[in-house]
Every structure is written in structure tokens, then in C-alpha cells.
Amino acid sequence: MTSAHPAPTTAPHPLAGQPEHVRADVAVVGAGVIGLATAWELRRRGRSVVVVDPEPGSGASRAAAGMLAPVSEVQYQQEALYPLMTASAAEYPAFVAALEQAAGGTVGHRATETLVCGVDAADRQALADLRELQRRHGMTVEQLTLRDARALEPALSPRLSAAFRIPDDHQVDPRRLVAGLLAALTAPELPVPPGIAEPPGFPGARDGGPARLVHGLATGLRRSAEGAATGVRLAGGGMVSATWTVLAPGAGLDDLDGLPEDWHPPLRPVHGDILRTRVPAGTPALLERTVRGLVHGTPVYLVPRTDGTVVIGATSREDDLTGPSAGGVFRLLRDAQALVPGVADLELLEVLARARPATPDDIPYLGRVHDLDGTPVPGLVVSTGYFRHGVLLAPLAARLAAQLVAGGAGPDPAADAEHLATTDPHRFDRPVEARPGDPAPAAAGPGPRSRSTR
Ligand SMILES: Cc1cc2nc3c(=O)[nH]c(=O)nc-3n(C[C@H](O)[C@H](O)[C@H](O)COP(=O)(O)OP(=O)(O)OC[C@H]3O[C@@H](n4cnc5c(N)ncnc54)[C@H](O)[C@@H]3O)c2cc1C
């Protein structure tokens, strides 16, 4: 069994290295699912890309269960998030088809449904109430008898209080997704079959060429004398020069210097413990579908992969413990067994904890970054704060960021504009308070717009 900090997902790629000075159209900081998917969309739009990360795929993306769950992830008072989740889920099949073709392998995308179960009467009521909200938003949630649920998944406990079927919640394997993105990014050339690899709204764009992967830490943003973003500085003295810079460092945004003065969008780490298990050799698969639910009010999920492994997650902790929590692991195993008793017979392969980069409203920061006077910093896009939904949101996030950089439009430009309004990275800025001695505000013009909170 491996523990909290396993080896990075990828061995250094042949293109890796820390050259003194690399140039590309776009520098992407962070090689989690968000940075890599964005780099891939940019390559497909004919841009040369450099991706900077000391350990690609080692952040939250390494821990993620990979549930693509726009329905069962619905929470009260998060209405603004639902359109992002459903839009990205709808983009997944085409995103995966193009990626798998370029990568030459599969990424573990499975369109199998999800069952959501409760254990006691309060769980049943909570799930039934949530179902009303989900249905009001046009989502499909079908109540099952326990007999029908157990006919679908015989490993379910006979002592459940309720079961619901959600046909539109699927899964992908995030580690295979990261590996596929790295393979597609660095492939010598992209296949361009009609109707698949050519991004919608961007006819004629072909291939920006293989991306370069720099295994290094970005320490800060480079800015020109006029204030434009011109790439990043690297720890150890190197630099990447680029016309555009996309910041996708997950929870690491606050560690970068050179960002616009007083722009500190609030980001906090919410740790999650998660387990990888496997059915014993020679035993049939435990589950076909993702099973999630409430166990005396506490959420837990089991995500079965085709290779016989089952991912069991996840806790949600806002404490200082960065490695796995013993109490968290205990509760996961206890609650997973309440839904599926056969969990007790699984082999435990891995215990892992990672921080989800969380924003105050659980909505990511995706968009152009402004200076204090309200003007967009030329050449700068941020894409972070994906909290519990980064794997689900990756196709939409990548496409929108790539459109901000390379132009072009998606099939529904009005919807894209709404998504970007929702994810405004300056939405938590607060108005600048006048300081003694400040000049009176001008009668017209943008003027100083914000002094942000942390
Ligand atoms: C236990 C757990 C379960 C989850 N399950 C799901 C799920 O089922 N479905 C779902 O949609 N989401 C899930 N998530 C959330 C999902 O994992 C995240 O939202 C997503 O991985 C965020 O991706 P990212 O690329 O923004 O960040 P990360 O994956 O954290 O990647 C950021 C990368 O940036 C790099 N970096 C940081 N600073 C720098 C720097 N200065 N220079 C260079 N590189 C830098 C890091 O090394 C890292 O590789 C889960 C998360 C956890 C923790």
C-alpha cells in the first residue's frame, strides 16, 4: 500500500528540463487537469505551449475520484454552479473522443449511471428533498425500490432506507486523463479527422506543435514595462517568455508574485482523504455503477473502475493535517461498508490526501485578470479554484480559457458569456476605500476599482 505522497504520476518527459529561457505563444502554470486540458485546447487552436510544473498531475488531480456528477453534486444555494456543471458534462464525450485519438489510448471515461442511497430515515428524507431541487432544475433522478436497486447492484446492503438512480452522472479516471493529456500534448503531431479534432468555432486551426513541459516551479509573473504579462520566472533563474500566460496552479496561486496589486482572490485548502481498493484476484467486480449516498448524514462514495479497483472517498477537512487523517480513513471505510458490506473484503491499495482549492462560493476563478484601475492585464488569464469539481469542469474550463487566449467562439456564445460572468476572478474584490491624501475620484473613466480581501 502506498501513502500520502506517492511518486509523481509521470516520469520526467523526454521534453522535460529547465532550460534557461523558453519561448512559446502561451505559458501555462500548473499541470493538473485544468492546466493540461487548457494547454491541449490551445495546441488544438494552433498555439505553441509551454507547461510549467515541478510534478505534473501530483496535486488535487491525483486524488480525484473522477465522478462527472452534475446531478448528485447539486447543493442548496449553489444555483450559479449548476449551469457550469451541466455544460461541462455535456462536452465530455467529444472532449474525450478527440483526446483519446490524439493520445492513442483511453482515459477511463465510463457513461455508467450513479446510484444514490441512504441508510436511515433522515438520509431518505434529505435525498428526497434534494431530488425535488434537482428535478426543478430539469435533472433526472428516479426513485428505485430497494429490490430494484439491489437487482442492479447486488452488493448493496439490504438495510438501506432509499435508493435513487441518476443516469447522467458518469465517471472518468483522472490519472489516465492526466496521462492522456500529457501524451496528446507532447505527441509529434495531432490527428485531424473531420468533425472531431477541429475545435468548433475555430475552423482552419490545426496544430500548435508538441507542447514543452518544464519540470520546474514558477515563482512569479513577468510583466513588461507597459504592464503586460510576458510569461513567468522559474525557480533557479530560468524563465518562460510568452504572449499569453494562463495561471492554473490550483491552490498555489497565492505563492506567485507579480500578480496585480491587491488582487488576492480568496482560496482555501479543503483536504480530502481518499482510498484506492481492489477486489481480490479471481473475484468478480464488486460494483458496476458508482454508488454514493448518505450514511447517517455523512456523504460517502464508491467509484468502480473496469480494472477491479474501487475508489472510496472522500472526507472534507479544513484542518492543518496535510497527510491522510486516521479518523477520516476510519469513517470512510465504516460508511462505505454501510452502503456496500463487501467493502470489508477489498484489498486496500492506497490512502491519499490532497487539498481541493476552494473559493467562498465553490465557483472557480476563470477569466481575464484586471489591474487595480480595472483594465485587463494584457496576456493574462487565471483558471483555478475548482474545489470539488475540477475534473468535471475541465472540458468547459479548458475551452473557455483557450477562447480567451486564441479567440474563436463555442457553439453558444451567450452561454459562454454567462459562464465567464459567473466565474469572474474579481467577484470578491471590494471597493477601494479612499485613503487620506488620495486625490478625489475622477468624474468619469474607470478609476481605481477594487481592493481585494484575502
Ligand atoms: C479527494 C478528492 C476527490 C475529488 N474528487 C473529484 C471528483 O470526483 N470529480 C471532480 O470533478 N473533482 C474532484 N475533485 C476535485 C478535483 O480534484 C480538483 O478540482 C482538480 O483536480 C483541480 O485541478 P487543478 O488542475 O486546478 O489543480 P491541481 O490538480 O492541484 O493541479 C495544480 C498543479 O499546479 C502545480 N503548481 C502549483 N503551484 C505551481 C507553481 N508555482 N509553478 C508551477 N506549478 C505549480 C502543482 O504542482 C499541481 O500539479 C476531488 C478532489 C479531491 C482532493
The ligand as an SDF file (V2000), in Angstrom:
LIG
                    3D

 53 58  0  0  0  0  0  0  0  0999 V2000
  -10.1630   13.6260   -2.5050 C   0  0  0  0  0  0  0  0  0  0  0  0
  -10.6140   14.3990   -3.7040 C   0  0  0  0  0  0  0  0  0  0  0  0
  -11.5950   13.8640   -4.5370 C   0  0  0  0  0  0  0  0  0  0  0  0
  -12.0420   14.5890   -5.6500 C   0  0  0  0  0  0  0  0  0  0  0  0
  -12.9780   14.0160   -6.4810 N   0  0  0  0  0  0  0  0  0  0  0  0
  -13.4120   14.7150   -7.5520 C   0  0  0  0  0  0  0  0  0  0  0  0
  -14.3680   14.1360   -8.4400 C   0  0  0  0  0  0  0  0  0  0  0  0
  -14.8190   13.0120   -8.2360 O   0  0  0  0  0  0  0  0  0  0  0  0
  -14.7830   14.8710   -9.5050 N   0  0  0  0  0  0  0  0  0  0  0  0
  -14.3090   16.1380   -9.7520 C   0  0  0  0  0  0  0  0  0  0  0  0
  -14.7280   16.7590  -10.7290 O   0  0  0  0  0  0  0  0  0  0  0  0
  -13.3750   16.6920   -8.9410 N   0  0  0  0  0  0  0  0  0  0  0  0
  -12.9330   16.0140   -7.8540 C   0  0  0  0  0  0  0  0  0  0  0  0
  -12.0160   16.5760   -7.0100 N   0  0  0  0  0  0  0  0  0  0  0  0
  -11.5830   17.9590   -7.2670 C   0  0  0  0  0  0  0  0  0  0  0  0
  -10.5090   17.9700   -8.3190 C   0  0  0  0  0  0  0  0  0  0  0  0
   -9.5110   17.0500   -7.9690 O   0  0  0  0  0  0  0  0  0  0  0  0
   -9.9090   19.3730   -8.4150 C   0  0  0  0  0  0  0  0  0  0  0  0
  -10.9190   20.3400   -8.5640 O   0  0  0  0  0  0  0  0  0  0  0  0
   -8.9900   19.4340   -9.6320 C   0  0  0  0  0  0  0  0  0  0  0  0
   -8.0350   18.3980   -9.5730 O   0  0  0  0  0  0  0  0  0  0  0  0
   -8.3000   20.7750   -9.7010 C   0  0  0  0  0  0  0  0  0  0  0  0
   -7.3930   20.7080  -10.7650 O   0  0  0  0  0  0  0  0  0  0  0  0
   -6.2690   21.7980  -10.9400 P   0  0  0  0  0  0  0  0  0  0  0  0
   -5.5230   21.4700  -12.1790 O   0  0  0  0  0  0  0  0  0  0  0  0
   -6.8690   23.1480  -10.8010 O   0  0  0  0  0  0  0  0  0  0  0  0
   -5.3720   21.6280   -9.6330 O   0  0  0  0  0  0  0  0  0  0  0  0
   -4.2590   20.5560   -9.2670 P   0  0  0  0  0  0  0  0  0  0  0  0
   -4.6020   19.2000   -9.7250 O   0  0  0  0  0  0  0  0  0  0  0  0
   -3.9920   20.7280   -7.8290 O   0  0  0  0  0  0  0  0  0  0  0  0
   -3.0090   20.9820  -10.1350 O   0  0  0  0  0  0  0  0  0  0  0  0
   -2.3000   22.1700   -9.8710 C   0  0  0  0  0  0  0  0  0  0  0  0
   -0.8850   21.9210  -10.3320 C   0  0  0  0  0  0  0  0  0  0  0  0
   -0.1920   23.1640  -10.2500 O   0  0  0  0  0  0  0  0  0  0  0  0
    1.1210   22.9110   -9.8550 C   0  0  0  0  0  0  0  0  0  0  0  0
    1.6530   24.1450   -9.2910 N   0  0  0  0  0  0  0  0  0  0  0  0
    1.2590   24.8000   -8.1620 C   0  0  0  0  0  0  0  0  0  0  0  0
    1.9990   25.9100   -7.9910 N   0  0  0  0  0  0  0  0  0  0  0  0
    2.8680   25.9550   -9.0410 C   0  0  0  0  0  0  0  0  0  0  0  0
    3.8860   26.8760   -9.4130 C   0  0  0  0  0  0  0  0  0  0  0  0
    4.1800   27.9550   -8.6810 N   0  0  0  0  0  0  0  0  0  0  0  0
    4.6030   26.6240  -10.5450 N   0  0  0  0  0  0  0  0  0  0  0  0
    4.3160   25.5370  -11.3020 C   0  0  0  0  0  0  0  0  0  0  0  0
    3.3520   24.6290  -10.9840 N   0  0  0  0  0  0  0  0  0  0  0  0
    2.6460   24.8540   -9.8730 C   0  0  0  0  0  0  0  0  0  0  0  0
    1.0150   21.7580   -8.8670 C   0  0  0  0  0  0  0  0  0  0  0  0
    2.2440   21.0370   -8.7870 O   0  0  0  0  0  0  0  0  0  0  0  0
   -0.1060   20.9350   -9.4670 C   0  0  0  0  0  0  0  0  0  0  0  0
    0.3680   19.8800  -10.2680 O   0  0  0  0  0  0  0  0  0  0  0  0
  -11.5260   15.8700   -5.9190 C   0  0  0  0  0  0  0  0  0  0  0  0
  -10.5120   16.3850   -5.1090 C   0  0  0  0  0  0  0  0  0  0  0  0
  -10.0650   15.6670   -4.0100 C   0  0  0  0  0  0  0  0  0  0  0  0
   -8.9570   16.2240   -3.1490 C   0  0  0  0  0  0  0  0  0  0  0  0
  1  2  1  0
  2  3  1  0
  2 52  2  0
  3  4  2  0
  4  5  1  0
  4 50  1  0
  5  6  2  0
  6  7  1  0
  6 13  1  0
  7  8  2  0
  7  9  1  0
  9 10  1  0
 10 11  2  0
 10 12  1  0
 12 13  2  0
 13 14  1  0
 14 15  1  0
 14 50  1  0
 15 16  1  0
 16 17  1  0
 16 18  1  0
 18 19  1  0
 18 20  1  0
 20 21  1  0
 20 22  1  0
 22 23  1  0
 23 24  1  0
 24 25  2  0
 24 26  1  0
 24 27  1  0
 27 28  1  0
 28 29  2  0
 28 30  1  0
 28 31  1  0
 31 32  1  0
 32 33  1  0
 33 34  1  0
 33 48  1  0
 34 35  1  0
 35 36  1  0
 35 46  1  0
 36 37  1  0
 36 45  1  0
 37 38  2  0
 38 39  1  0
 39 40  1  0
 39 45  2  0
 40 41  1  0
 40 42  2  0
 42 43  1  0
 43 44  2  0
 44 45  1  0
 46 47  1  0
 46 48  1  0
 48 49  1  0
 50 51  2  0
 51 52  1  0
 52 53  1  0
M  END
$$$$
